[in-house]
Amino acid sequence: MSRTDAGAPERAVGTAPTDAGRPRRSLTGRLLAVRELSLLIALGLLVGVTTVRNDRFLSGQSVKDLLLGCAILVILAVGQTLVVVTRNVDLSVGSILGLVAFATGSLFLSAPGTPWPVALVLGVALGALCGAVNGGLIAVARVPALVITLGTLYAFRGVDYYWASGSQINAADMPPSFLRLGNQTVLGVPVLFLVALVVVGVVGFYLRSYRSGRELYAIGSEPAAARLSGIPVGRRVFAVFVASGALAGLAGVLYAARFGTLDAAAGTGLELQVVAAAVVGGVAIFGGSGSAYGAALGAVLLTTIGSSLAVLRIDPFWQQAVVGALILAAIGLDRLLALRVAARLRGRSAHGA
């Protein structure tokens, strides 16, 4: 099965029987696999060129910093993938991260003996609650997700600013065991990045192997057709917003562990990077196509671009220009892939007739 299918579950959910009875990947699946491979090649070239210019770029500490820098963005991009695949978008993830991060610090400040796993669970629950607010408003008001999440972006951030009231939480206010979580490594790999890998694996497996995961692609391909085929579109869309909020909550707790110093501005503007990572990673902005693995690669690529340009002492303006160019290229490639798939399907229909 392919993790990048679009269409009703009864249709080509990434596989088609071959003459030998074994599954064969669909055209969309093969093209998007090439898309992910191209991201890996681009990432390798970027690292190679930067290392040639500065051999310290691949030093142990630099690699650790790079993995730490992309871990939170990877988690958020994977959550965004679930939403964008259904032809929606969640612009509130940066505000949810900031709210949960400050809530986590406040919890340790008011109850110093709280075990960090409890704080982690509560942070994920708070993020899921914010996601449920998004999903509920979209389901009830039937207003585009872009409008709803733009509103909640400011609403959640406003709650955060009201709660903080200009105050700041410092690392000294949080338990050392929790702060170690943000910088601890296992065999040289940061724990935060390992958590991100687990999130990518779980969501990728869900989208590929579960019926409800494949139904998300059907919803993104054509919501009306998905509804007519019996897919509970409202429930599925509500669930993906809850999942996106929960992952933003997880990212908020990890953000607090990594940086220690927190205020109401944490995560400001992060939502644009998240959407960019998902789109660059091959998640079609019009829904129905993409994978968690591609989104994760997109997040790693964007983080590496920022680090590379800093190492090469290139003006930060060019980082934004490069990211913008990548987004435009990704959207153009999505359109090209869609046209090729449509042409292929028309050819099959004509041949069958």
Secondary structure as UniProt FT lines:
FT   TURN            3..4
FT   TURN            9..10
FT   STRAND          15..17
FT   TURN            19..20
FT   STRAND          23..25
FT   HELIX           27..53
FT   HELIX           55..58
FT   HELIX           60..85
FT   TURN            86..87
FT   TURN            91..92
FT   HELIX           93..110
FT   TURN            112..113
FT   HELIX           116..141
FT   HELIX           145..164
FT   TURN            165..166
FT   HELIX           171..173
FT   HELIX           176..181
FT   TURN            182..183
FT   STRAND          185..186
FT   TURN            187..188
FT   STRAND          189..190
FT   HELIX           191..209
FT   HELIX           211..221
FT   HELIX           223..228
FT   TURN            229..230
FT   HELIX           233..259
FT   TURN            264..269
FT   HELIX           270..280
FT   TURN            281..282
FT   TURN            285..286
FT   HELIX           292..311
FT   TURN            312..313
FT   HELIX           316..352
//
